[in-house]
Amino acid sequence: MSNEHLQRPALAYFYERYLVDQNISALVRSVSSVYTVGSLERLASVGDRIARRAAILTLGRVADYRANMTLGRGLVDSDRGVRTLAESGILRLWMRIGTPTEQRHLAAISEHLDEKEYDRAAQLATALVEDAPWIAQGWYYRGKAFFQLDQHEAATRDCHQALEINAYHFQAASIMGQAYLLLEDPVAALDSFRRALRLNPNMEEVRAQVIHLQRSLKEK
């Protein structure tokens, strides 16, 4: 019997038990005791629906940024459950990049954004992108802060940079589209929203924006 046939029942059992007890910590411990991150990445791509859900859910909790491509591809999986788990998982993953200090820095910026302290968020994000320009989330956070501060051109530049570093950053594409709208550039906004939707088809508000802009531009 192949290794795949041996693995799938265990993974399915762990996931089905999680659906009953909703104990994510127990799921992660059980799956991690049997599967490596590499095997989970493989199953996230070639496993059946249950295996893909279980693999994506666990990767979102235990993997580092090297699993970004796997979770990014999960965003467009044929199964909506996989797509939903990939979205929540990849957002967690983007916060687990860099050194512990850089991760704490990201968390602090996120808190300032949540508290609508956009000037402070922009200041901290600027310090981060200067120290670690390879962290896409830093550019995205600064772009988001600039957007809220009505610095829309700066927001588009930073979100574009975030996408250059992390091609799966659907949030950056969405913010970029909103900024282009306020810059009265509907063509660029539509391109950005379409990009966000290609990356993450679950973004229903973005889908609505695409439909609206397509109709508006067609009428002109």
C-alpha positions in Angstrom: 0.0 0.0 0.0 1.4 3.4 -1.0 2.3 6.1 1.6 -0.5 8.3 0.2 -3.1 5.6 1.0 -1.8 5.2 4.5 -1.8 9.0 5.1 -5.1 10.1 3.9 -7.3 8.1 6.4 -5.3 9.6 9.3 -5.6 13.1 8.0 -9.3 12.7 7.4 -9.8 11.3 10.8 -8.0 14.2 12.5 -10.1 16.7 10.5 -13.4 15.0 11.1 -12.7 14.9 14.8 -11.9 18.6 14.7 -15.2 19.3 13.1 -16.9 17.7 16.1 -14.8 19.1 19.0 -13.6 22.3 17.3 -10.2 21.9 19.1 -7.7 23.5 16.8 -4.8 22.8 19.1 -5.6 19.1 19.2 -5.9 19.0 15.4 -2.5 20.7 15.0 -0.8 18.4 17.5 -2.3 15.3 15.9 -1.5 16.3 12.3 2.0 17.5 13.1 2.8 14.2 14.8 2.2 12.4 11.6 2.8 14.8 8.7 5.7 17.1 7.8 5.1 20.6 6.4 6.3 19.3 3.1 3.8 16.4 3.0 1.0 18.8 4.0 1.9 21.1 1.2 1.7 18.2 -1.3 -1.6 17.0 0.1 -3.0 20.6 -0.1 -2.5 20.4 -3.8 -3.2 16.8 -4.7 -5.3 15.4 -1.9 -9.1 14.9 -1.9 -11.4 17.6 -0.6 -11.1 16.6 3.1 -7.3 16.2 2.9 -6.9 19.6 1.3 -9.0 21.3 3.9 -7.1 19.6 6.7 -3.7 20.3 5.2 -4.5 24.0 4.5 -6.0 24.5 7.9 -2.9 23.0 9.6 -0.4 24.9 7.3 -2.1 28.1 8.3 -1.3 27.4 11.9 2.2 25.9 11.7 4.0 26.8 8.5 6.3 29.7 7.9 6.3 32.0 4.9 7.7 29.3 2.6 4.2 27.9 2.4 2.9 31.2 1.0 2.6 29.7 -2.5 0.7 26.7 -1.3 -1.8 28.7 0.6 -2.0 31.3 -2.2 -3.0 28.5 -4.6 -5.5 27.3 -2.1 -7.3 30.6 -2.5 -8.5 29.5 -5.9 -9.2 25.9 -5.0 -12.3 24.3 -6.5 -13.7 23.7 -3.0 -15.1 26.8 -1.2 -14.1 25.3 2.2 -10.5 25.1 1.1 -10.6 28.7 -0.2 -12.0 30.0 3.0 -9.4 28.2 5.1 -6.7 29.3 2.8 -7.7 32.9 3.2 -7.7 32.9 7.0 -4.5 30.8 7.0 -2.5 33.0 4.6 -3.4 36.1 6.6 -1.9 34.4 9.7 1.1 33.4 7.6 1.9 36.9 6.5 2.3 37.9 10.1 4.9 35.1 10.8 7.7 36.4 8.6 11.0 37.8 9.6 12.6 37.9 13.0 10.6 37.8 16.3 11.3 41.5 16.6 10.0 42.2 13.1 6.9 40.1 13.8 6.2 42.1 16.9 6.6 45.2 14.8 4.0 44.0 12.4 1.6 43.2 15.2 2.1 46.7 16.6 1.3 48.3 13.3 -1.8 46.1 12.9 -3.0 47.3 16.3 -2.5 50.9 15.4 -4.5 50.4 12.2 -7.3 48.7 14.1 -7.3 51.6 16.5 -7.4 54.0 13.5 -4.1 55.6 14.6 -3.0 55.9 11.0 -0.2 58.4 11.5 1.5 56.2 14.0 0.9 53.1 11.9 2.5 54.9 8.9 5.5 55.9 11.0 6.1 52.4 12.3 5.6 50.9 8.9 8.1 53.3 7.4 10.7 52.1 9.9 9.9 48.5 9.1 10.2 48.8 5.3 13.5 50.7 5.8 14.9 47.9 8.0 13.3 44.9 6.2 12.1 46.0 2.7 11.6 42.4 1.7 8.6 42.1 4.1 5.5 42.7 1.9 3.2 43.1 4.8 5.1 46.2 5.9 4.6 47.9 2.6 0.9 46.8 2.6 0.4 48.2 6.1 1.9 51.5 5.2 -0.1 51.6 2.0 -3.3 51.0 4.0 -2.3 53.8 6.5 -1.6 56.2 3.6 -5.0 55.3 2.1 -6.7 56.2 5.3 -4.7 59.4 5.5 -6.0 60.4 2.0 -2.5 60.0 0.5 -3.8 57.9 -2.3 -0.9 58.0 -4.7 1.5 56.9 -2.0 -1.0 54.1 -1.1 -0.9 52.8 -4.7 2.9 52.8 -4.7 3.2 50.9 -1.5 0.5 48.4 -2.4 2.2 47.8 -5.8 5.5 47.2 -4.0 3.7 44.7 -1.6 2.5 42.8 -4.7 5.9 42.9 -6.3 7.2 41.1 -3.2 4.2 38.8 -2.6 2.2 38.1 -5.7 -0.6 36.6 -3.7 -1.3 39.7 -1.6 -5.0 40.2 -2.5 -5.5 42.8 0.2 -2.9 45.0 -1.4 -4.6 44.7 -4.8 -7.9 45.7 -3.2 -6.6 48.7 -1.4 -4.8 49.8 -4.6 -8.1 49.6 -6.5 -9.9 51.7 -3.9 -7.1 54.3 -4.1 -7.2 54.5 -7.9 -11.0 55.0 -7.6 -10.4 58.1 -5.4 -7.7 59.2 -7.8 -10.4 59.1 -10.5 -8.7 56.5 -12.5 -11.4 53.8 -13.0 -9.4 51.9 -15.6 -6.5 51.3 -13.2 -9.0 50.7 -10.4 -10.7 48.0 -12.4 -7.4 46.3 -13.3 -6.5 46.3 -9.6 -9.9 44.9 -8.5 -9.7 42.2 -11.2 -6.2 41.3 -9.9 -7.5 41.0 -6.3 -10.4 38.8 -7.5 -8.1 36.5 -9.5 -6.1 36.0 -6.4 -9.0 35.6 -4.0 -12.4 34.8 -5.7 -14.1 34.9 -2.3 -13.9 38.7 -2.2 -17.6 39.5 -2.9 -17.3 43.3 -2.3 -14.5 43.4 -4.8 -16.6 41.4 -7.3 -19.4 43.9 -6.9 -16.9 46.7 -7.6 -15.7 44.9 -10.8 -19.2 44.5 -12.1 -20.0 48.2 -11.3 -16.9 49.5 -13.0 -17.3 47.3 -16.0 -20.8 48.7 -16.5 -19.7 52.3 -16.0 -16.9 52.1 -18.4 -19.0 50.4 -21.0 -21.6 53.1 -20.8 -19.0 55.8 -21.5 
